[in-house]
Every structure is written in structure tokens, then in C-alpha cells.
Amino acid sequence: MDEKTKLSRRSFLKTGLAGAAAAATAVSFPAIAAETKEGHPLPNECTQWSWEKPVKPIPDKQIKNTVTSDVVVIGAGLSGIAAALSAAEFGAKVQLVEKNSTWAARGGHITAFDSTVQKRMGIKNDYRQIIRDWIAWAQGRVDERLLWNFAEKSGACMDWAVGIGEKYGLKVTMWEGYYKGPDYTEYPVTHFFHEENADLSYVYGNSTGIGNVTLVPALEKEAKSKGVVFNYGTPAVQILKDSSGKVTGLIAGKQGKYTKFLAPSVIIATGDYASNNEMKKCFSPFSLKADAQIYFPNKCNTGDGLIMAMQAGGSMQRHEPHAAVIHLEAGAASYGFLHVNAEGRRFKNEDVNTQSKSCTKELEPEGIAWTIYDRDGLTEVKKQVDANLGGGLFYGQMWQPWGKGFNLEVEKMTQEAHIKDGKVLVANTIEELARKMNVPVANFTQTVKRYNELYAMQDDPDYGKRKELLTPIINAPFYAGKLASTLLTMCGGLRTDSRLLVLDGKGEPIPGLYVVGAAQGEFFANDYPTICPGIGHGRCLTFGRMAGIKAAGKDPYKVIPSIKI
């Protein structure tokens, strides 16, 4: 996680816009200047955004190879490999193209409803209520049918992935670190894979043998065993369509030595656009405020698939601004302690999720915020998490396995690492701590004094925080953890519906062009719904499998078992 320590506040915004390969249909192009490069936008002074400009079709003389298959998948992440493998399982010949040199895997929390793992652990949820809460979170600005399809099919898709994981020596468990407060509540729907003897402690954000970095290569091995051909180092450039508007394939590779992949079905699984500042400015300007950006492979999520689809006639989801995954991952753990801003003043009820803390702090002076606690703070965290009073990311622990409780020793080790790199400051007095934080001493001491009064009162008339989460700041040493908002993923994408086909501006599907994973729209709105930790990866797995089956000519609604919602 070196990226966390290297990125200073908003420094990632200074980098240039990554070059997203543009593409379009193979028909109905305007007259083109001879000097314009193939695959690049044409000059057009009337357009505002680069993807709105028409592009020149790649001529046949640039095509060095032609490959014919049934399905072409763009992207070797969780959704793309799940789609490719699923299509191959149902008899399709599949080619997968990926611009990077290998597969990509991030995080590891995966949401699924009513999986065999959950049943075995005796975990029961009111899944109708989860969907209702999710829709309320989005204020109804989503395609509700997509949410219900996920609810019905995700458990069986998880069981499918578990079976493959077990074949390659992986275990799976449920995450117990979810938030259990009465006002902000997360649901026990989060799975994660790990190697049999993996250390699940996750000290200072580092782990080995846990998460999607173990699952994705297992899926890749299984896909290769089913005949899927992986074309790494082969960026997609243009989506091809015939005169009727139906997809006929894809051009991929590098200029001068392109390959034409002919197939009646193309699945876009290219991820999001968090490294494309122009797209963030257009669709989600608030996300530009984040302190840092974390992605692996580093900053490859440039919106390529979204741009190609739009220039092939597709449209982006109808609701803007797009939601974003903005967590406090690049800084210190937030916990539920007193939070203060750059003026040394409290500014919120801290009894909320990491997403809310990340976004709220950006509205404070200079976007700065700290979490404050004393010598006994981490012991209080363990009490709160184990008593189901608090938790979640990044308050609880990333890989807290079901039934194991909060690991205090691991948290102390993480704290020490944060102290060494300057994310956590330590002082023997409140005044000294204020000076180290560079906040006004008088303001800060008064804020701490007031917070201790609230603890003694066992009431918070200032911000309404639950009394169970009020903890004193009395015993030295005192700690201040610097909070850093971290943009992980943009959650807006291409317009689609339960057919999983890309829709045009009129809501009509583009035949043969599917979209899954983070490139898919209509699934999130307003804010990332952390009530289901891992829902982003959950939809990658579920809709990746469903789209692969559809592209192979089968009906996933009949093939994949449903749970009763």
C-alpha cells in the first residue's frame, strides 16, 4: 500500500489525463481529414467533451490479424473473467482482450445474498428490506429490476465461485467487521476468499493470500482450462457494428498491428473511470476533491470501455452526478472518536460510515480532519466492535473473519506503523497534540474539554451521538489520526437494464453489446451504498456470470438458480 503514503492531498489531480482509446461504429462516419490518426477523435469545435467527437474508422491496411469467435470480452478483472468463463462453460468460443500485462484484482469484499456459506453459518437476512434500504439510499434513481435480479441470483453465483475457489485450494468466510449501529447499519452479506493458511490480520493495509487477488487467478486458470484465450497487452480500440447497428466485433492492439476480433457478442468489462479527470469533471465533480486515489494496476481505470461504447452509440446512465466509492483508506483509521477540523473544532456526529466521513470532511476548511483519542482508545474500539456497537470500514478491521472478534494486538501494530509514517501523531498533553496537528490550541483544548463533558453527561446535545460511543480523552498519551479521503472507484456507467445490453440515448439496446462490472450504470445513485460492503464486487461476479451465459446464447434467468426474495 505504498501508494497511500506517497499521495499528498489532491496531488493526484496534478497528473495529466490518461489517454483513453476512443472508438466508434464502423459505419456512418463523416468526411475525415487525411492527417487525422486512426482511432483518434476528429476535430470538432462544437463539442464539449473529448468522447463526443466522432472518430476515424481504422482502415483494413492497419489490420494485421483477424480472429473469429463467439464472444469477445474486454477486461481481465473479476467481472470480465467471470463473464468469459461463464460463456465458455456453455460452449462459446471466447477471446478476452486486456490492455495490461495480466489480470487485475482489487479488494476482496464480495456481497451475495443467501449463499451456501451464509446458510452454513446460520446467517439470515431480510433481503427485501435490504433492497428497500438500497433503493432509499439511491432515492429511487436506479433501475430497480437490476437490484432485484442481483438479489435473486447473487447467492448462486457466489456458490459457483466458491466451487471454483475450492478447486484451487481457496477458502471463503464471511466478514464480521460490518457496522451494527441502530442508525447506520450494515448487513452481514460480505464474503471474502483466502488461502488456507493465510494470515488474516491485515496489518497496516498489507495482506498476503486474501481477497480477490486469490480468487481472480483461480478464475483465470479455470477459464483457460475451458478454452478461453487471453490476449494480454492488447488494448481495445474500436467496437465494430454493421449497417443494421448490430455489433460484429472489436479492433484491439496497437497502431500498425491491430487485430480484428470478429464476434456477434462483445462484453464490456473495463472497469470505471476514476483515473480520467475529464470524465470525473463531467459526471461527478465532487470526486475531484478526494485526497488520494488507490487502484491496481495503478491508474489504469481511464474509462476506455465507456468511451468506446458511447462512440458506438451507447449512452451513460440517466442520473447524475455519479456515485463514487470514497473511503478513508489512505489515512489513519477513523473509528468512532471525536473528529475535529483544521480549526480544532468538532464538526459532526462521528457515528456514521467511512463514506460519510470521507465526504463530510471535504466540506471542512482545507478538507482537513482528525480523529482524537487517548491511551485507552483502541481498547474502547474493541469493546464497541465486539459488543456490536460500531465497526465497518475503516473503524473495524478489513479481514475480521466471522466469529473471531476484533484483534486488538493487530490494531496496536497498525497504530505503530501509522505513527512511524506520520498518519498518527502522539503527545503527552492536549496542548502539545494541538501544536503537532497545527490547529489553534485554544480551540482544540476547548473542544476536548467539551467532549469530555459530554462523556460525563452521557449525552450529546451538540450532535446527537449515541452515548455508547462517547469515550473520554483523559489519559496520556493522546493520539490524533489524520483522515484522508481516498477515491477507489467511480460508480456510474453505461445505461443498461436487466438484459445487460448497452442502451442508446432512446433506451434501445445495441444488439450484441453487453456491459458488466464497474462499467455498468443504473445500479448506484447519489452515494455508494455501504450498507452492503462489497456490493461493487458482488455485481461484478453476478452480472459477469449472467452476461457470459447470455452471450453464449443461454438464458441466465433459467440457468442460474434463484433465491426467494
C-alpha positions in Angstrom: 0.0 0.0 0.0 2.9 2.4 -0.7 0.5 4.5 -2.8 -1.2 5.6 0.3 1.9 7.2 1.8 3.1 8.7 -1.4 0.0 10.7 -2.3 -0.3 14.0 -0.7 -3.6 16.0 -0.6 -5.0 16.3 -4.1 -1.6 15.6 -5.6 -3.1 13.1 -7.9 -5.1 15.8 -9.6 -1.8 17.3 -10.9 -1.2 14.4 -13.2 -2.1 14.5 -16.8 -5.3 12.9 -18.2 -4.6 9.3 -19.1 -5.1 8.7 -22.8 -8.3 6.8 -23.2 -8.5 5.0 -26.5 -11.6 6.2 -28.4 -13.7 4.1 -30.8 -16.9 4.1 -32.7 -19.0 2.2 -35.2 -17.7 1.0 -38.5 -20.4 2.8 -40.4 -21.8 6.3 -40.9 -18.7 8.4 -40.5 -18.4 12.0 -41.7 -15.7 13.2 -44.1 -12.3 12.9 -42.4 -9.2 15.0 -42.8 -6.3 12.9 -44.1 -3.9 13.9 -41.3 -6.2 12.6 -38.5 -4.8 9.4 -36.9 -6.9 6.3 -36.9 -8.9 5.7 -33.7 -8.4 9.3 -32.5 -11.2 11.9 -32.1 -11.8 14.2 -35.1 -11.5 18.0 -34.6 -14.9 19.4 -33.7 -15.1 22.8 -32.1 -18.8 22.4 -31.2 -18.3 19.5 -28.7 -17.5 20.0 -25.1 -16.1 16.6 -24.1 -13.5 14.5 -26.0 -15.7 11.5 -26.2 -18.4 13.5 -28.0 -16.1 13.9 -31.0 -16.5 11.5 -34.0 -13.6 9.2 -34.7 -12.0 7.9 -37.8 -12.5 4.2 -38.5 -9.4 2.1 -38.6 -8.7 1.1 -42.2 -8.1 -2.5 -43.3 -4.4 -1.8 -44.0 -3.9 -1.4 -40.3 -5.3 -4.8 -39.5 -2.6 -7.4 -39.3 -4.6 -10.3 -38.0 -8.3 -11.4 -37.8 -9.7 -13.8 -35.2 -13.2 -15.2 -35.2 -15.0 -16.3 -32.1 -18.5 -16.3 -30.5 -17.7 -13.8 -27.7 -15.1 -11.1 -27.1 -14.7 -9.9 -23.5 -12.9 -6.6 -22.9 -11.1 -6.6 -19.5 -9.5 -9.2 -17.3 -10.9 -8.2 -13.9 -13.4 -10.0 -11.8 -16.4 -9.3 -14.0 -14.6 -9.9 -17.3 -13.1 -13.2 -16.3 -16.3 -14.4 -14.7 -18.1 -13.5 -18.0 -15.5 -15.2 -20.2 -15.5 -18.4 -18.1 -19.3 -18.5 -17.9 -19.6 -18.1 -21.7 -17.1 -20.9 -22.2 -18.8 -23.2 -19.8 -21.9 -23.0 -22.1 -20.0 -23.9 -25.2 -18.9 -20.5 -26.6 -15.6 -19.8 -28.2 -14.2 -16.8 -26.2 -11.5 -14.3 -26.7 -10.5 -11.9 -23.9 -8.5 -8.7 -24.5 -6.8 -6.8 -21.8 -4.6 -3.7 -22.1 -2.4 -4.6 -19.1 0.1 -7.4 -19.0 -2.0 -9.6 -16.6 -5.3 -9.8 -14.8 -6.4 -7.1 -12.3 -7.8 -7.7 -8.8 -8.7 -5.2 -6.1 -10.0 -5.5 -2.5 -11.8 -8.7 -1.6 -15.2 -8.0 -0.1 -17.9 -9.5 -2.2 -21.6 -9.2 -1.4 -24.0 -12.0 -2.1 -27.4 -12.9 -0.8 -28.3 -16.2 0.8 -25.2 -18.1 -0.3 -24.4 -21.6 0.9 -21.7 -20.1 3.1 -24.2 -17.8 4.8 -26.6 -20.7 5.3 -23.9 -22.9 6.8 -23.1 -20.1 9.3 -26.7 -19.6 10.2 -26.8 -16.0 8.8 -30.3 -14.8 7.9 -31.3 -11.5 6.4 -34.5 -9.8 5.3 -33.4 -9.4 1.7 -36.5 -7.4 0.7 -35.6 -4.9 3.4 -32.0 -4.7 2.1 -33.2 -3.8 -1.4 -35.7 -1.3 0.0 -32.9 0.3 2.0 -30.7 0.3 -1.1 -33.4 2.0 -3.2 -33.9 4.6 -0.5 -30.2 5.2 -0.3 -30.3 6.0 -4.1 -33.6 7.9 -3.8 -35.1 5.6 -6.4 -32.7 6.8 -9.1 -31.7 3.3 -10.2 -33.2 0.5 -12.3 -34.9 -1.5 -9.5 -35.1 -4.6 -11.7 -31.3 -4.8 -11.8 -31.3 -4.7 -8.0 -33.8 -7.5 -7.7 -32.0 -9.6 -10.3 -28.9 -9.2 -8.2 -30.8 -10.2 -5.1 -32.2 -13.3 -6.7 -29.1 -14.6 -8.5 -26.1 -13.4 -6.4 -26.2 -16.3 -4.0 -26.0 -18.9 -6.7 -23.2 -17.0 -8.4 -21.2 -16.9 -5.2 -21.7 -20.7 -4.8 -20.3 -21.1 -8.3 -17.3 -19.0 -7.4 -16.8 -20.9 -4.1 -16.8 -24.2 -6.0 -14.0 -22.9 -8.4 -12.1 -21.4 -5.5 -12.1 -24.7 -3.6 -10.9 -26.5 -6.7 -7.8 -24.3 -6.5 -7.3 -24.5 -2.7 -9.2 -21.4 -1.6 -11.4 -21.0 1.5 -14.2 -18.5 1.9 -15.7 -16.9 5.0 -17.9 -14.0 6.0 -16.7 -10.7 7.2 -17.8 -9.9 10.8 -16.4 -6.3 11.0 -19.6 -4.8 9.5 -21.2 -1.8 11.3 -24.1 -2.8 13.6 -25.4 0.5 14.9 -29.1 1.3 15.1 -29.0 4.3 12.8 -26.3 3.3 10.3 -26.5 -0.4 9.9 -24.6 -2.7 7.5 -25.8 -6.2 6.6 -23.9 -9.5 7.0 -23.7 -10.2 3.3 -19.9 -9.8 2.8 -17.8 -12.8 1.7 -14.0 -13.0 1.2 -11.7 -15.6 -0.2 -8.4 -16.6 1.2 -5.7 -19.2 1.0 -6.0 -21.9 3.6 -3.2 -20.7 5.9 -3.4 -17.0 5.2 -2.7 -14.5 8.0 -6.0 -12.5 8.2 -4.6 -9.8 10.4 -4.1 -7.1 7.6 -1.5 -5.1 9.5 -1.3 -1.6 8.1 -3.2 -2.4 5.0 -0.9 -5.2 3.9 -2.1 -8.8 3.4 -1.0 -11.9 1.5 -3.2 -14.7 0.3 -6.5 -12.9 1.0 -9.2 -11.3 -1.2 -9.7 -11.1 -4.9 -6.0 -11.4 -5.6 -6.6 -15.1 -4.8 -10.0 -15.5 -6.5 -9.3 -13.8 -9.8 -6.3 -16.0 -10.8 -8.3 -19.1 -9.8 -11.0 -18.0 -12.2 -8.4 -17.3 -14.9 -6.9 -20.8 -14.6 -10.4 -22.3 -14.8 -11.2 -20.1 -17.8 -8.1 -21.2 -19.6 -8.9 -24.8 -18.9 -12.3 -24.2 -20.7 -10.6 -22.8 -23.8 -10.8 -19.0 -23.2 -7.9 -17.3 -25.0 -6.4 -14.4 -23.0 -4.8 -11.6 -25.1 -2.8 -9.5 -22.6 -1.1 -6.3 -23.6 -3.9 -5.8 -26.2 -6.0 -2.7 -25.6 -9.4 -2.5 -27.2 -9.7 0.4 -29.7 -12.9 0.3 -31.7 -16.2 -1.5 -31.4 -17.5 -2.7 -34.7 -21.1 -2.6 -35.9 -22.8 -3.5 -39.2 -25.2 -1.3 -41.2 -28.1 -2.6 -39.1 -26.5 -1.4 -35.8 -25.6 -4.9 -34.6 -22.2 -5.5 -33.0 -19.9 -7.5 -35.2 -16.7 -7.5 -33.1 -13.8 -5.4 -31.9 -10.5 -4.0 -33.1 -7.7 -4.2 -30.5 -4.0 -3.9 -30.2 -1.5 -1.2 -31.0 -1.4 1.1 -34.0 0.1 -0.5 -37.1 -0.5 -4.1 -35.8 -4.2 -4.2 -34.9 -6.2 -7.4 -34.6 -9.8 -7.6 -35.7 -11.8 -9.8 -33.4 -15.0 -10.9 -35.1 -17.8 -12.0 -32.9 -21.6 -11.4 -32.6 -21.2 -10.6 -28.8 -18.9 -8.1 -27.1 -18.9 -7.8 -23.3 -17.5 -4.5 -21.9 -15.9 -5.3 -18.5 -13.3 -2.5 -18.5 -14.0 -1.0 -15.0 -14.6 2.6 -14.1 -13.1 6.0 -14.9 -11.6 7.2 -11.6 -8.3 8.0 -13.4 -9.9 10.1 -16.1 -10.2 13.6 -14.7 -12.2 14.8 -17.7 -14.9 12.2 -17.1 -14.9 13.0 -13.3 -15.3 16.7 -14.1 -18.3 15.8 -16.3 -20.1 13.2 -14.3 -19.0 13.6 -10.7 -17.1 16.8 -9.9 -17.2 16.3 -6.2 -14.9 13.2 -6.6 -12.1 15.6 -7.7 -11.9 16.7 -4.0 -10.5 13.4 -2.8 -7.1 13.5 -1.2 -5.8 10.3 -2.8 -6.6 7.7 -5.4 -5.9 4.0 -5.0 -6.3 1.5 -7.8 -4.4 -1.6 -9.1 -2.9 -1.7 -11.6 -2.1 1.9 -10.9 -4.4 4.4 -12.6 -5.4 2.1 -15.5 -9.1 2.8 -15.0 -9.4 5.5 -17.6 -12.9 4.8 -18.9 -11.8 3.2 -22.1 -14.8 0.9 -22.4 -17.3 3.7 -21.6 -15.8 5.9 -24.3 -15.8 3.2 -26.9 -19.4 2.3 -26.1 -20.6 6.0 -26.3 -18.9 6.5 -29.6 -20.6 3.3 -30.8 -24.0 4.8 -30.0 -24.4 3.9 -26.3 -25.3 6.3 -23.6 -24.3 6.8 -20.0 -26.8 6.2 -17.2 -29.5 8.8 -16.8 -28.8 10.0 -13.3 -26.0 12.4 -12.5 -23.8 13.1 -10.6 -22.5 9.6 -10.5 -21.8 8.0 -7.2 -18.2 7.2 -6.1 -16.5 4.9 -3.6 -14.7 7.4 -1.4 -13.3 5.8 1.8 -10.8 6.8 4.4 -8.3 4.2 3.2 -5.2 6.3 2.6 -5.0 7.8 6.1 -5.4 6.7 9.7 -8.3 4.6 10.9 -11.2 6.8 11.8 -13.0 4.8 14.5 -16.0 6.5 16.2 -14.0 9.0 18.3 -14.1 12.8 18.4 -13.4 14.3 14.9 -12.1 17.8 14.6 -11.3 20.0 11.6 -8.3 22.3 10.8 -9.7 24.9 13.2 -9.6 22.4 16.1 -13.4 22.2 16.3 -15.8 19.3 16.2 -18.0 19.3 13.1 -20.1 16.1 13.0 -21.7 13.1 14.6 -19.0 10.5 14.2 -21.4 7.6 14.3 -21.5 7.1 10.6 -19.9 5.1 7.8 -16.5 5.8 6.3 -18.1 7.1 3.1 -19.9 9.8 5.0 -16.8 10.8 6.9 -14.8 11.0 3.7 -17.3 13.2 2.0 -18.2 15.4 5.0 -14.6 16.3 5.8 -14.0 17.6 2.3 -16.5 20.4 3.2 -14.4 21.5 6.1 -11.7 24.1 5.9 -8.9 22.8 3.6 -10.6 19.4 3.6 -8.7 18.5 6.8 -10.0 16.3 9.6 -8.5 14.3 12.6 -9.8 11.6 14.9 -8.8 12.1 18.5 -8.4 9.5 21.3 -6.3 8.7 24.3 -4.3 5.8 25.8 -7.3 3.6 26.2 -8.8 4.4 22.8 -8.0 1.1 21.0 -9.3 -0.9 23.9 -12.6 1.1 23.6 -12.7 0.2 19.9 -12.5 -3.5 20.7 -15.3 -3.2 23.2 -17.5 -1.3 20.8 -16.9 -3.7 17.9 -17.3 -6.9 19.9 -20.4 -5.5 21.5 -22.0 -4.7 18.1 -22.0 -1.0 18.9 -19.8 0.1 16.0 -17.5 -1.1 13.2 -17.3 -1.1 9.5 -14.6 0.3 7.3 -12.3 1.9 8.4 -13.3 1.6 12.0 -13.4 -2.2 12.3 -10.9 -4.5 10.6 -10.7 -5.3 7.0 -10.4 -9.1 7.2 -12.1 -9.8 10.5 -13.3 -13.3 10.0 -16.7 -14.5 11.2 -16.7 -15.5 14.9 -13.1 -14.2 15.7 -13.8 -10.8 17.1 -11.7 -7.6 16.9 -8.0 -8.3 17.1 -6.6 -5.7 19.5 -2.9 -6.7 19.1 -3.1 -6.3 15.3 -4.7 -2.9 15.7 -1.9 -1.8 18.0 0.6 -3.0 15.4 -1.2 -1.0 12.8 -1.2 2.1 15.0 2.5 1.8 15.5 3.0 1.7 11.7 0.8 4.8 11.3 2.8 6.6 13.9 6.1 5.9 12.1 4.8 7.2 8.8 3.1 10.3 10.3 -0.5 9.4 9.9 -1.0 9.3 13.7 0.5 11.9 16.0 1.3 11.3 19.6 1.7 13.8 22.5 1.7 13.8 26.3 -0.6 16.8 26.6 -3.6 18.1 24.7 -1.8 21.4 24.0 1.2 19.6 22.6 -1.0 17.5 20.4 -2.7 20.6 19.1 0.6 22.1 18.1 1.7 19.0 16.3 -1.6 19.0 14.4 -1.1 22.7 13.6 -4.6 23.6 14.9 -5.4 26.5 17.2 -4.5 25.4 20.7 -7.3 27.3 22.4 -10.0 25.9 20.1 -8.7 22.4 20.4 -8.4 22.3 24.2 -11.9 23.8 24.5 -13.3 21.1 22.0 -11.7 18.3 24.0 -13.0 19.8 27.3 -16.5 19.9 25.8 -16.3 16.4 24.6 -15.2 15.1 28.0 -18.2 17.0 29.4 -20.5 15.1 27.0 -19.0 11.8 28.1 -19.6 12.7 31.8 -23.2 13.7 30.9 -23.6 10.5 28.8 -25.5 12.7 26.3 -24.6 14.6 23.2 -26.9 17.6 22.7 -24.4 19.1 20.2 -24.5 16.4 17.5 -26.7 13.6 18.8 -24.1 10.9 19.0 -25.1 7.7 20.9 -23.9 7.7 24.4 -22.4 4.2 24.0 -19.8 5.7 21.6 -18.8 8.7 23.8 -15.3 8.0 25.1 -13.2 10.2 27.4 -10.0 11.8 26.3 -8.2 12.0 29.6 -5.2 9.6 29.9 -1.9 10.4 28.2 -0.6 9.7 25.7 -3.0 11.3 23.3 -3.4 10.5 19.7 -4.6 12.3 16.5 -5.1 10.3 13.4 -5.1 12.2 10.1 -8.1 11.3 7.9 -7.5 11.0 4.2 -10.4 10.6 1.7 -9.5 8.1 -0.9 -11.2 7.7 -4.3 -11.3 4.0 -5.1 -14.0 3.6 -7.8 -16.5 5.6 -9.8 -19.9 4.0 -9.7 -21.5 5.5 -12.7 -21.5 3.7 -16.0 -23.3 2.8 -19.3 -27.0 2.8 -19.4 -28.4 -0.8 -19.3 -31.3 -2.8 -18.0 -31.9 -6.4 -17.0 -30.9 -7.6 -20.5 -27.4 -6.3 -19.6 -27.1 -4.8 -23.1 -25.8 -1.2 -23.6 -28.7 1.1 -24.3 -28.6 4.1 -26.7 -30.0 7.6 -25.9 -33.5 6.4 -26.7 -33.3 3.5 -24.3 -33.0 0.9 -27.2 -30.4 -1.9 -26.8 -27.4 -2.2 -29.1 -27.6 -5.8 -30.2 -24.7 -7.9 -29.1 -23.0 -5.2 -26.8 -23.1 -6.2 -23.1 -21.8 -4.3 -20.1 -20.9 -5.6 -16.7 -19.0 -4.6 -13.5 -18.0 -1.1 -12.8 -18.6 0.0 -16.4 -22.3 -0.8 -15.9 -24.7 2.0 -14.9 -28.2 2.3 -13.4 -27.1 0.3 -10.3 -26.0 3.1 -8.0 -27.0 6.7 -7.5 -26.1 9.6 -5.2 -23.7 7.7 -3.0 -22.1 4.2 -2.7 -24.4 2.1 -0.5 -22.0 0.8 2.2 -25.0 -0.9 3.8 -23.8 -3.9 1.7 -20.0 -3.9 2.0 -18.6 -5.4 -1.2 -21.6 -4.7 -3.4 -19.4 -3.4 -6.2 -17.5 -6.8 -6.4 -20.8 -8.5 -5.9 -22.3 -7.1 -9.1 -19.0 -7.9 -10.9 -19.4 -11.5 -10.1 -23.1 -11.8 -10.5 -23.7 -9.8 -13.7 -20.4 -11.0 -15.2 -21.7 -14.6 -14.9 -25.1 -13.6 -16.2 -23.8 -11.7 -19.2 -21.4 -14.5 -20.2 -24.3 -17.0 -20.2 -26.4 -14.6 -22.3 -23.6 -14.0 -24.8 -23.3 -17.8 -25.1 -26.9 -17.9 -26.2 -28.4 -19.3 -23.0 -30.9 -17.7 -20.6 -29.3 -16.9 -17.2 -32.7 -16.4 -15.6 -33.4 -20.1 -16.2 -29.8 -21.5 -15.8 -28.9 -19.8 -12.6 -31.0 -20.8 -9.5 -32.9 -18.0 -7.8 -33.5 -17.4 -4.1 -36.9 -16.5 -2.9 -36.9 -12.8 -2.0 
